[in-house]
Amino acid sequence: MTYSKDFRQKVLAYKDKKGLTFDETSEHFDIGVASLYRWSDNLEPCETRQKPATKVDMDKLKNDIKEFPDNYQWERAQRLGVGQPAIHYALKRLKITVKKNSKAS
């Protein structure tokens, strides 16, 4: 759960106004001490995770999709030497979905 920026400001302002320690503030608001320390460094909530793909080489995956457009994820995983869930999340990062048939069957 992410706390809003204005709530974070109010908690830290209350801490400063009352002269409380991080432990006392943590007990008063029922918030973790580590969260309060993080907030004192940076009030902005982290909205997205900036982590690159570590297992799947995205260029190889794009080439694999061009060469074998109808393959299953597990087949791609075998060729690229990773697990099927890694392929699933890599495809999500590339915003590639299952091919849809435009005509109803």
Jmol script that loads the backbone (N, CA, C; Angstrom):
load data "model"
ATOM      1  N   MET A   1       0.844  -1.172   0.000  1.00  0.00           N
ATOM      2  CA  MET A   1       0.000   0.000   0.000  1.00  0.00           C
ATOM      3  C   MET A   1       0.895   1.243   0.000  1.00  0.00           C
ATOM      4  N   THR A   2       0.544   2.196  -0.788  1.00  0.00           N
ATOM      5  CA  THR A   2       1.297   3.437  -0.878  1.00  0.00           C
ATOM      6  C   THR A   2       0.522   4.547  -0.178  1.00  0.00           C
ATOM      7  N   TYR A   3       1.215   5.247   0.696  1.00  0.00           N
ATOM      8  CA  TYR A   3       0.606   6.397   1.359  1.00  0.00           C
ATOM      9  C   TYR A   3       0.784   7.628   0.478  1.00  0.00           C
ATOM     10  N   SER A   4      -0.205   8.511   0.512  1.00  0.00           N
ATOM     11  CA  SER A   4      -0.148   9.706  -0.330  1.00  0.00           C
ATOM     12  C   SER A   4       0.919  10.669   0.185  1.00  0.00           C
ATOM     13  N   LYS A   5       1.320  11.560  -0.693  1.00  0.00           N
ATOM     14  CA  LYS A   5       2.376  12.517  -0.361  1.00  0.00           C
ATOM     15  C   LYS A   5       1.937  13.458   0.758  1.00  0.00           C
ATOM     16  N   ASP A   6       0.667  13.892   0.741  1.00  0.00           N
ATOM     17  CA  ASP A   6       0.216  14.823   1.781  1.00  0.00           C
ATOM     18  C   ASP A   6       0.158  14.143   3.151  1.00  0.00           C
ATOM     19  N   PHE A   7      -0.193  12.856   3.187  1.00  0.00           N
ATOM     20  CA  PHE A   7      -0.183  12.125   4.451  1.00  0.00           C
ATOM     21  C   PHE A   7       1.240  12.009   4.990  1.00  0.00           C
ATOM     22  N   ARG A   8       2.174  11.719   4.114  1.00  0.00           N
ATOM     23  CA  ARG A   8       3.573  11.615   4.529  1.00  0.00           C
ATOM     24  C   ARG A   8       4.071  12.938   5.112  1.00  0.00           C
ATOM     25  N   GLN A   9       3.703  14.034   4.457  1.00  0.00           N
ATOM     26  CA  GLN A   9       4.111  15.352   4.950  1.00  0.00           C
ATOM     27  C   GLN A   9       3.518  15.620   6.328  1.00  0.00           C
ATOM     28  N   LYS A  10       2.249  15.268   6.521  1.00  0.00           N
ATOM     29  CA  LYS A  10       1.587  15.509   7.805  1.00  0.00           C
ATOM     30  C   LYS A  10       2.215  14.683   8.922  1.00  0.00           C
ATOM     31  N   VAL A  11       2.571  13.439   8.622  1.00  0.00           N
ATOM     32  CA  VAL A  11       3.194  12.579   9.637  1.00  0.00           C
ATOM     33  C   VAL A  11       4.548  13.154  10.048  1.00  0.00           C
ATOM     34  N   LEU A  12       5.362  13.546   9.073  1.00  0.00           N
ATOM     35  CA  LEU A  12       6.680  14.100   9.402  1.00  0.00           C
ATOM     36  C   LEU A  12       6.555  15.460  10.087  1.00  0.00           C
ATOM     37  N   ALA A  13       5.558  16.255   9.703  1.00  0.00           N
ATOM     38  CA  ALA A  13       5.337  17.545  10.368  1.00  0.00           C
ATOM     39  C   ALA A  13       4.909  17.322  11.814  1.00  0.00           C
ATOM     40  N   TYR A  14       4.057  16.339  12.059  1.00  0.00           N
ATOM     41  CA  TYR A  14       3.622  16.006  13.417  1.00  0.00           C
ATOM     42  C   TYR A  14       4.819  15.558  14.254  1.00  0.00           C
ATOM     43  N   LYS A  15       5.691  14.757  13.661  1.00  0.00           N
ATOM     44  CA  LYS A  15       6.901  14.283  14.349  1.00  0.00           C
ATOM     45  C   LYS A  15       7.778  15.454  14.770  1.00  0.00           C
ATOM     46  N   ASP A  16       7.979  16.405  13.860  1.00  0.00           N
ATOM     47  CA  ASP A  16       8.808  17.568  14.158  1.00  0.00           C
ATOM     48  C   ASP A  16       8.143  18.496  15.179  1.00  0.00           C
ATOM     49  N   LYS A  17       6.828  18.676  15.037  1.00  0.00           N
ATOM     50  CA  LYS A  17       6.100  19.592  15.924  1.00  0.00           C
ATOM     51  C   LYS A  17       6.109  19.089  17.367  1.00  0.00           C
ATOM     52  N   LYS A  18       5.899  17.783  17.554  1.00  0.00           N
ATOM     53  CA  LYS A  18       5.840  17.203  18.897  1.00  0.00           C
ATOM     54  C   LYS A  18       7.210  16.777  19.421  1.00  0.00           C
ATOM     55  N   GLY A  19       8.216  16.828  18.550  1.00  0.00           N
ATOM     56  CA  GLY A  19       9.556  16.439  18.978  1.00  0.00           C
ATOM     57  C   GLY A  19       9.681  14.949  19.249  1.00  0.00           C
ATOM     58  N   LEU A  20       8.981  14.133  18.466  1.00  0.00           N
ATOM     59  CA  LEU A  20       8.990  12.693  18.665  1.00  0.00           C
ATOM     60  C   LEU A  20      10.156  12.038  17.928  1.00  0.00           C
ATOM     61  N   THR A  21      10.517  10.867  18.393  1.00  0.00           N
ATOM     62  CA  THR A  21      11.517  10.070  17.690  1.00  0.00           C
ATOM     63  C   THR A  21      10.817   9.275  16.594  1.00  0.00           C
ATOM     64  N   PHE A  22      11.615   8.613  15.762  1.00  0.00           N
ATOM     65  CA  PHE A  22      11.023   7.788  14.711  1.00  0.00           C
ATOM     66  C   PHE A  22      10.236   6.619  15.324  1.00  0.00           C
ATOM     67  N   ASP A  23      10.741   6.049  16.411  1.00  0.00           N
ATOM     68  CA  ASP A  23      10.040   4.936  17.061  1.00  0.00           C
ATOM     69  C   ASP A  23       8.699   5.382  17.640  1.00  0.00           C
ATOM     70  N   GLU A  24       8.673   6.523  18.275  1.00  0.00           N
ATOM     71  CA  GLU A  24       7.429   7.028  18.859  1.00  0.00           C
ATOM     72  C   GLU A  24       6.415   7.371  17.771  1.00  0.00           C
ATOM     73  N   THR A  25       6.889   7.977  16.711  1.00  0.00           N
ATOM     74  CA  THR A  25       5.999   8.304  15.591  1.00  0.00           C
ATOM     75  C   THR A  25       5.462   7.038  14.946  1.00  0.00           C
ATOM     76  N   SER A  26       6.314   6.024  14.850  1.00  0.00           N
ATOM     77  CA  SER A  26       5.914   4.741  14.274  1.00  0.00           C
ATOM     78  C   SER A  26       4.788   4.117  15.091  1.00  0.00           C
ATOM     79  N   GLU A  27       4.910   4.145  16.410  1.00  0.00           N
ATOM     80  CA  GLU A  27       3.871   3.577  17.268  1.00  0.00           C
ATOM     81  C   GLU A  27       2.591   4.391  17.191  1.00  0.00           C
ATOM     82  N   HIS A  28       2.722   5.715  17.151  1.00  0.00           N
ATOM     83  CA  HIS A  28       1.544   6.588  17.143  1.00  0.00           C
ATOM     84  C   HIS A  28       0.702   6.384  15.875  1.00  0.00           C
ATOM     85  N   PHE A  29       1.357   6.313  14.720  1.00  0.00           N
ATOM     86  CA  PHE A  29       0.630   6.196  13.451  1.00  0.00           C
ATOM     87  C   PHE A  29       0.537   4.754  12.951  1.00  0.00           C
ATOM     88  N   ASP A  30       1.161   3.814  13.662  1.00  0.00           N
ATOM     89  CA  ASP A  30       1.177   2.405  13.264  1.00  0.00           C
ATOM     90  C   ASP A  30       1.750   2.242  11.853  1.00  0.00           C
ATOM     91  N   ILE A  31       2.914   2.848  11.664  1.00  0.00           N
ATOM     92  CA  ILE A  31       3.652   2.793  10.397  1.00  0.00           C
ATOM     93  C   ILE A  31       5.052   2.289  10.728  1.00  0.00           C
ATOM     94  N   GLY A  32       5.633   1.533   9.833  1.00  0.00           N
ATOM     95  CA  GLY A  32       6.966   1.002  10.064  1.00  0.00           C
ATOM     96  C   GLY A  32       8.019   2.082  10.173  1.00  0.00           C
ATOM     97  N   VAL A  33       9.012   1.825  11.018  1.00  0.00           N
ATOM     98  CA  VAL A  33      10.098   2.785  11.223  1.00  0.00           C
ATOM     99  C   VAL A  33      10.885   2.980   9.935  1.00  0.00           C
ATOM    100  N   ALA A  34      11.101   1.886   9.199  1.00  0.00           N
ATOM    101  CA  ALA A  34      11.844   1.983   7.942  1.00  0.00           C
ATOM    102  C   ALA A  34      11.120   2.904   6.957  1.00  0.00           C
ATOM    103  N   SER A  35       9.797   2.854   6.946  1.00  0.00           N
ATOM    104  CA  SER A  35       9.025   3.732   6.060  1.00  0.00           C
ATOM    105  C   SER A  35       9.257   5.195   6.430  1.00  0.00           C
ATOM    106  N   LEU A  36       9.254   5.477   7.725  1.00  0.00           N
ATOM    107  CA  LEU A  36       9.472   6.865   8.163  1.00  0.00           C
ATOM    108  C   LEU A  36      10.862   7.363   7.783  1.00  0.00           C
ATOM    109  N   TYR A  37      11.868   6.518   7.929  1.00  0.00           N
ATOM    110  CA  TYR A  37      13.222   6.913   7.518  1.00  0.00           C
ATOM    111  C   TYR A  37      13.269   7.185   6.010  1.00  0.00           C
ATOM    112  N   ARG A  38      12.616   6.318   5.227  1.00  0.00           N
ATOM    113  CA  ARG A  38      12.576   6.529   3.765  1.00  0.00           C
ATOM    114  C   ARG A  38      11.882   7.833   3.427  1.00  0.00           C
ATOM    115  N   TRP A  39      10.773   8.114   4.125  1.00  0.00           N
ATOM    116  CA  TRP A  39      10.022   9.333   3.854  1.00  0.00           C
ATOM    117  C   TRP A  39      10.852  10.571   4.205  1.00  0.00           C
ATOM    118  N   SER A  40      11.678  10.471   5.230  1.00  0.00           N
ATOM    119  CA  SER A  40      12.477  11.644   5.609  1.00  0.00           C
ATOM    120  C   SER A  40      13.514  11.967   4.529  1.00  0.00           C
ATOM    121  N   ASP A  41      13.931  10.945   3.769  1.00  0.00           N
ATOM    122  CA  ASP A  41      14.865  11.179   2.656  1.00  0.00           C
ATOM    123  C   ASP A  41      14.148  11.622   1.391  1.00  0.00           C
ATOM    124  N   ASN A  42      13.004  10.997   1.107  1.00  0.00           N
ATOM    125  CA  ASN A  42      12.296  11.273  -0.155  1.00  0.00           C
ATOM    126  C   ASN A  42      10.799  11.126   0.087  1.00  0.00           C
ATOM    127  N   LEU A  43      10.062  12.215  -0.056  1.00  0.00           N
ATOM    128  CA  LEU A  43       8.611  12.174   0.175  1.00  0.00           C
ATOM    129  C   LEU A  43       7.826  11.601  -0.994  1.00  0.00           C
ATOM    130  N   GLU A  44       8.385  11.661  -2.175  1.00  0.00           N
ATOM    131  CA  GLU A  44       7.658  11.215  -3.367  1.00  0.00           C
ATOM    132  C   GLU A  44       7.472   9.696  -3.353  1.00  0.00           C
ATOM    133  N   PRO A  45       6.227   9.226  -3.528  1.00  0.00           N
ATOM    134  CA  PRO A  45       6.023   7.780  -3.617  1.00  0.00           C
ATOM    135  C   PRO A  45       6.574   7.236  -4.933  1.00  0.00           C
ATOM    136  N   CYS A  46       7.128   6.041  -4.874  1.00  0.00           N
ATOM    137  CA  CYS A  46       7.670   5.393  -6.061  1.00  0.00           C
ATOM    138  C   CYS A  46       6.505   4.785  -6.835  1.00  0.00           C
ATOM    139  N   GLU A  47       6.238   5.280  -8.034  1.00  0.00           N
ATOM    140  CA  GLU A  47       5.067   4.841  -8.775  1.00  0.00           C
ATOM    141  C   GLU A  47       5.354   3.682  -9.713  1.00  0.00           C
ATOM    142  N   THR A  48       6.535   3.638 -10.274  1.00  0.00           N
ATOM    143  CA  THR A  48       6.872   2.532 -11.161  1.00  0.00           C
ATOM    144  C   THR A  48       8.220   1.974 -10.769  1.00  0.00           C
ATOM    145  N   ARG A  49       8.418   0.752 -11.118  1.00  0.00           N
ATOM    146  CA  ARG A  49       9.671   0.094 -10.809  1.00  0.00           C
ATOM    147  C   ARG A  49      10.569   0.188 -12.030  1.00  0.00           C
ATOM    148  N   GLN A  50      11.732   0.759 -11.861  1.00  0.00           N
ATOM    149  CA  GLN A  50      12.658   0.943 -12.972  1.00  0.00           C
ATOM    150  C   GLN A  50      13.713  -0.162 -12.941  1.00  0.00           C
ATOM    151  N   LYS A  51      13.309  -1.344 -13.340  1.00  0.00           N
ATOM    152  CA  LYS A  51      14.244  -2.461 -13.334  1.00  0.00           C
ATOM    153  C   LYS A  51      14.275  -3.063 -14.736  1.00  0.00           C
ATOM    154  N   PRO A  52      15.452  -3.180 -15.331  1.00  0.00           N
ATOM    155  CA  PRO A  52      15.527  -3.756 -16.673  1.00  0.00           C
ATOM    156  C   PRO A  52      15.362  -5.271 -16.630  1.00  0.00           C
ATOM    157  N   ALA A  53      15.100  -5.840 -17.778  1.00  0.00           N
ATOM    158  CA  ALA A  53      15.008  -7.289 -17.889  1.00  0.00           C
ATOM    159  C   ALA A  53      16.378  -7.893 -17.616  1.00  0.00           C
ATOM    160  N   THR A  54      16.427  -8.894 -16.756  1.00  0.00           N
ATOM    161  CA  THR A  54      17.714  -9.463 -16.396  1.00  0.00           C
ATOM    162  C   THR A  54      17.966 -10.807 -17.058  1.00  0.00           C
ATOM    163  N   LYS A  55      16.926 -11.573 -17.307  1.00  0.00           N
ATOM    164  CA  LYS A  55      17.122 -12.911 -17.849  1.00  0.00           C
ATOM    165  C   LYS A  55      16.978 -12.966 -19.360  1.00  0.00           C
ATOM    166  N   VAL A  56      16.025 -12.245 -19.882  1.00  0.00           N
ATOM    167  CA  VAL A  56      15.697 -12.355 -21.305  1.00  0.00           C
ATOM    168  C   VAL A  56      16.333 -11.196 -22.066  1.00  0.00           C
ATOM    169  N   ASP A  57      17.068 -11.522 -23.101  1.00  0.00           N
ATOM    170  CA  ASP A  57      17.614 -10.501 -23.994  1.00  0.00           C
ATOM    171  C   ASP A  57      16.473 -10.063 -24.911  1.00  0.00           C
ATOM    172  N   MET A  58      16.052  -8.817 -24.770  1.00  0.00           N
ATOM    173  CA  MET A  58      14.862  -8.341 -25.477  1.00  0.00           C
ATOM    174  C   MET A  58      15.059  -8.324 -26.991  1.00  0.00           C
ATOM    175  N   ASP A  59      16.266  -8.042 -27.465  1.00  0.00           N
ATOM    176  CA  ASP A  59      16.514  -8.056 -28.912  1.00  0.00           C
ATOM    177  C   ASP A  59      16.365  -9.472 -29.474  1.00  0.00           C
ATOM    178  N   LYS A  60      16.893 -10.453 -28.744  1.00  0.00           N
ATOM    179  CA  LYS A  60      16.749 -11.844 -29.185  1.00  0.00           C
ATOM    180  C   LYS A  60      15.287 -12.269 -29.189  1.00  0.00           C
ATOM    181  N   LEU A  61      14.542 -11.806 -28.179  1.00  0.00           N
ATOM    182  CA  LEU A  61      13.122 -12.136 -28.115  1.00  0.00           C
ATOM    183  C   LEU A  61      12.368 -11.524 -29.294  1.00  0.00           C
ATOM    184  N   LYS A  62      12.663 -10.273 -29.637  1.00  0.00           N
ATOM    185  CA  LYS A  62      12.002  -9.638 -30.781  1.00  0.00           C
ATOM    186  C   LYS A  62      12.307 -10.391 -32.076  1.00  0.00           C
ATOM    187  N   ASN A  63      13.577 -10.794 -32.253  1.00  0.00           N
ATOM    188  CA  ASN A  63      13.936 -11.568 -33.451  1.00  0.00           C
ATOM    189  C   ASN A  63      13.234 -12.916 -33.463  1.00  0.00           C
ATOM    190  N   ASP A  64      13.115 -13.545 -32.301  1.00  0.00           N
ATOM    191  CA  ASP A  64      12.441 -14.835 -32.201  1.00  0.00           C
ATOM    192  C   ASP A  64      10.964 -14.704 -32.562  1.00  0.00           C
ATOM    193  N   ILE A  65      10.353 -13.608 -32.156  1.00  0.00           N
ATOM    194  CA  ILE A  65       8.941 -13.383 -32.484  1.00  0.00           C
ATOM    195  C   ILE A  65       8.770 -13.183 -33.989  1.00  0.00           C
ATOM    196  N   LYS A  66       9.726 -12.489 -34.625  1.00  0.00           N
ATOM    197  CA  LYS A  66       9.641 -12.291 -36.074  1.00  0.00           C
ATOM    198  C   LYS A  66       9.822 -13.605 -36.830  1.00  0.00           C
ATOM    199  N   GLU A  67      10.770 -14.435 -36.356  1.00  0.00           N
ATOM    200  CA  GLU A  67      11.036 -15.703 -37.035  1.00  0.00           C
ATOM    201  C   GLU A  67       9.940 -16.729 -36.803  1.00  0.00           C
ATOM    202  N   PHE A  68       9.453 -16.823 -35.573  1.00  0.00           N
ATOM    203  CA  PHE A  68       8.464 -17.831 -35.208  1.00  0.00           C
ATOM    204  C   PHE A  68       7.263 -17.146 -34.549  1.00  0.00           C
ATOM    205  N   PRO A  69       6.381 -16.525 -35.331  1.00  0.00           N
ATOM    206  CA  PRO A  69       5.290 -15.755 -34.737  1.00  0.00           C
ATOM    207  C   PRO A  69       4.219 -16.608 -34.049  1.00  0.00           C
ATOM    208  N   ASP A  70       4.096 -17.885 -34.419  1.00  0.00           N
ATOM    209  CA  ASP A  70       3.018 -18.709 -33.878  1.00  0.00           C
ATOM    210  C   ASP A  70       3.464 -19.669 -32.785  1.00  0.00           C
ATOM    211  N   ASN A  71       4.688 -19.531 -32.292  1.00  0.00           N
ATOM    212  CA  ASN A  71       5.175 -20.450 -31.273  1.00  0.00           C
ATOM    213  C   ASN A  71       4.584 -20.149 -29.907  1.00  0.00           C
ATOM    214  N   TYR A  72       4.569 -21.198 -29.072  1.00  0.00           N
ATOM    215  CA  TYR A  72       4.125 -21.053 -27.693  1.00  0.00           C
ATOM    216  C   TYR A  72       5.245 -20.424 -26.863  1.00  0.00           C
ATOM    217  N   GLN A  73       4.862 -19.916 -25.699  1.00  0.00           N
ATOM    218  CA  GLN A  73       5.855 -19.288 -24.832  1.00  0.00           C
ATOM    219  C   GLN A  73       6.894 -20.292 -24.357  1.00  0.00           C
ATOM    220  N   TRP A  74       6.477 -21.515 -24.079  1.00  0.00           N
ATOM    221  CA  TRP A  74       7.441 -22.501 -23.592  1.00  0.00           C
ATOM    222  C   TRP A  74       8.460 -22.859 -24.666  1.00  0.00           C
ATOM    223  N   GLU A  75       8.055 -22.784 -25.939  1.00  0.00           N
ATOM    224  CA  GLU A  75       9.001 -23.052 -27.025  1.00  0.00           C
ATOM    225  C   GLU A  75      10.037 -21.930 -27.123  1.00  0.00           C
ATOM    226  N   ARG A  76       9.574 -20.694 -26.967  1.00  0.00           N
ATOM    227  CA  ARG A  76      10.509 -19.569 -26.962  1.00  0.00           C
ATOM    228  C   ARG A  76      11.468 -19.681 -25.774  1.00  0.00           C
ATOM    229  N   ALA A  77      10.928 -20.094 -24.634  1.00  0.00           N
ATOM    230  CA  ALA A  77      11.745 -20.221 -23.425  1.00  0.00           C
ATOM    231  C   ALA A  77      12.852 -21.253 -23.625  1.00  0.00           C
ATOM    232  N   GLN A  78      12.539 -22.345 -24.284  1.00  0.00           N
ATOM    233  CA  GLN A  78      13.559 -23.366 -24.534  1.00  0.00           C
ATOM    234  C   GLN A  78      14.663 -22.811 -25.435  1.00  0.00           C
ATOM    235  N   ARG A  79      14.274 -22.088 -26.482  1.00  0.00           N
ATOM    236  CA  ARG A  79      15.271 -21.534 -27.402  1.00  0.00           C
ATOM    237  C   ARG A  79      16.151 -20.490 -26.724  1.00  0.00           C
ATOM    238  N   LEU A  80      15.564 -19.673 -25.839  1.00  0.00           N
ATOM    239  CA  LEU A  80      16.307 -18.585 -25.211  1.00  0.00           C
ATOM    240  C   LEU A  80      16.954 -19.001 -23.889  1.00  0.00           C
ATOM    241  N   GLY A  81      16.671 -20.215 -23.439  1.00  0.00           N
ATOM    242  CA  GLY A  81      17.312 -20.723 -22.232  1.00  0.00           C
ATOM    243  C   GLY A  81      16.788 -20.131 -20.932  1.00  0.00           C
ATOM    244  N   VAL A  82      15.501 -19.811 -20.892  1.00  0.00           N
ATOM    245  CA  VAL A  82      14.880 -19.280 -19.676  1.00  0.00           C
ATOM    246  C   VAL A  82      13.587 -20.042 -19.427  1.00  0.00           C
ATOM    247  N   GLY A  83      12.889 -19.718 -18.356  1.00  0.00           N
ATOM    248  CA  GLY A  83      11.610 -20.339 -18.063  1.00  0.00           C
ATOM    249  C   GLY A  83      10.471 -19.634 -18.768  1.00  0.00           C
ATOM    250  N   GLN A  84       9.330 -20.309 -18.840  1.00  0.00           N
ATOM    251  CA  GLN A  84       8.160 -19.748 -19.507  1.00  0.00           C
ATOM    252  C   GLN A  84       7.658 -18.472 -18.835  1.00  0.00           C
ATOM    253  N   PRO A  85       7.639 -18.389 -17.481  1.00  0.00           N
ATOM    254  CA  PRO A  85       7.192 -17.137 -16.863  1.00  0.00           C
ATOM    255  C   PRO A  85       8.062 -15.929 -17.249  1.00  0.00           C
ATOM    256  N   ALA A  86       9.359 -16.157 -17.457  1.00  0.00           N
ATOM    257  CA  ALA A  86      10.234 -15.052 -17.869  1.00  0.00           C
ATOM    258  C   ALA A  86       9.816 -14.526 -19.242  1.00  0.00           C
ATOM    259  N   ILE A  87       9.449 -15.434 -20.131  1.00  0.00           N
ATOM    260  CA  ILE A  87       8.968 -15.022 -21.457  1.00  0.00           C
ATOM    261  C   ILE A  87       7.655 -14.258 -21.325  1.00  0.00           C
ATOM    262  N   HIS A  88       6.771 -14.756 -20.461  1.00  0.00           N
ATOM    263  CA  HIS A  88       5.480 -14.098 -20.246  1.00  0.00           C
ATOM    264  C   HIS A  88       5.667 -12.639 -19.836  1.00  0.00           C
ATOM    265  N   TYR A  89       6.520 -12.400 -18.834  1.00  0.00           N
ATOM    266  CA  TYR A  89       6.719 -11.033 -18.351  1.00  0.00           C
ATOM    267  C   TYR A  89       7.482 -10.174 -19.362  1.00  0.00           C
ATOM    268  N   ALA A  90       8.376 -10.785 -20.125  1.00  0.00           N
ATOM    269  CA  ALA A  90       9.094 -10.032 -21.161  1.00  0.00           C
ATOM    270  C   ALA A  90       8.121  -9.583 -22.249  1.00  0.00           C
ATOM    271  N   LEU A  91       7.194 -10.457 -22.624  1.00  0.00           N
ATOM    272  CA  LEU A  91       6.187 -10.086 -23.623  1.00  0.00           C
ATOM    273  C   LEU A  91       5.286  -8.970 -23.090  1.00  0.00           C
ATOM    274  N   LYS A  92       4.979  -9.008 -21.792  1.00  0.00           N
ATOM    275  CA  LYS A  92       4.189  -7.928 -21.202  1.00  0.00           C
ATOM    276  C   LYS A  92       4.942  -6.606 -21.282  1.00  0.00           C
ATOM    277  N   ARG A  93       6.268  -6.645 -21.028  1.00  0.00           N
ATOM    278  CA  ARG A  93       7.063  -5.420 -21.105  1.00  0.00           C
ATOM    279  C   ARG A  93       7.084  -4.873 -22.524  1.00  0.00           C
ATOM    280  N   LEU A  94       7.072  -5.781 -23.511  1.00  0.00           N
ATOM    281  CA  LEU A  94       7.057  -5.352 -24.907  1.00  0.00           C
ATOM    282  C   LEU A  94       5.655  -4.995 -25.397  1.00  0.00           C
ATOM    283  N   LYS A  95       4.649  -5.230 -24.545  1.00  0.00           N
ATOM    284  CA  LYS A  95       3.238  -4.977 -24.874  1.00  0.00           C
ATOM    285  C   LYS A  95       2.794  -5.804 -26.077  1.00  0.00           C
ATOM    286  N   ILE A  96       3.203  -7.067 -26.082  1.00  0.00           N
ATOM    287  CA  ILE A  96       2.809  -8.000 -27.129  1.00  0.00           C
ATOM    288  C   ILE A  96       1.805  -8.970 -26.524  1.00  0.00           C
ATOM    289  N   THR A  97       0.636  -9.085 -27.160  1.00  0.00           N
ATOM    290  CA  THR A  97      -0.396  -9.969 -26.657  1.00  0.00           C
ATOM    291  C   THR A  97      -0.608 -11.118 -27.626  1.00  0.00           C
ATOM    292  N   VAL A  98      -1.507 -11.998 -27.263  1.00  0.00           N
ATOM    293  CA  VAL A  98      -1.837 -13.142 -28.106  1.00  0.00           C
ATOM    294  C   VAL A  98      -2.504 -12.637 -29.376  1.00  0.00           C
ATOM    295  N   LYS A  99      -2.156 -13.262 -30.506  1.00  0.00           N
ATOM    296  CA  LYS A  99      -2.789 -12.872 -31.748  1.00  0.00           C
ATOM    297  C   LYS A  99      -4.277 -13.212 -31.691  1.00  0.00           C
ATOM    298  N   LYS A 100      -5.101 -12.282 -32.072  1.00  0.00           N
ATOM    299  CA  LYS A 100      -6.528 -12.478 -32.057  1.00  0.00           C
ATOM    300  C   LYS A 100      -7.031 -12.702 -33.476  1.00  0.00           C
ATOM    301  N   ASN A 101      -7.956 -13.608 -33.618  1.00  0.00           N
ATOM    302  CA  ASN A 101      -8.576 -13.859 -34.894  1.00  0.00           C
ATOM    303  C   ASN A 101      -9.668 -12.826 -35.111  1.00  0.00           C
ATOM    304  N   SER A 102      -9.584 -12.096 -36.190  1.00  0.00           N
ATOM    305  CA  SER A 102     -10.566 -11.038 -36.416  1.00  0.00           C
ATOM    306  C   SER A 102     -11.932 -11.601 -36.808  1.00  0.00           C
ATOM    307  N   LYS A 103     -11.945 -12.810 -37.341  1.00  0.00           N
ATOM    308  CA  LYS A 103     -13.207 -13.439 -37.707  1.00  0.00           C
ATOM    309  C   LYS A 103     -13.638 -14.399 -36.598  1.00  0.00           C
ATOM    310  N   ALA A 104     -14.898 -14.343 -36.238  1.00  0.00           N
ATOM    311  CA  ALA A 104     -15.406 -15.246 -35.216  1.00  0.00           C
ATOM    312  C   ALA A 104     -15.432 -16.662 -35.771  1.00  0.00           C
ATOM    313  N   SER A 105     -15.082 -17.621 -34.938  1.00  0.00           N
ATOM    314  CA  SER A 105     -15.066 -19.012 -35.409  1.00  0.00           C
ATOM    315  C   SER A 105     -16.440 -19.643 -35.388  1.00  0.00           C
TER     316      SER A 105
END
end "model"
wireframe off; spacefill off
backbone 0.3
color backbone group
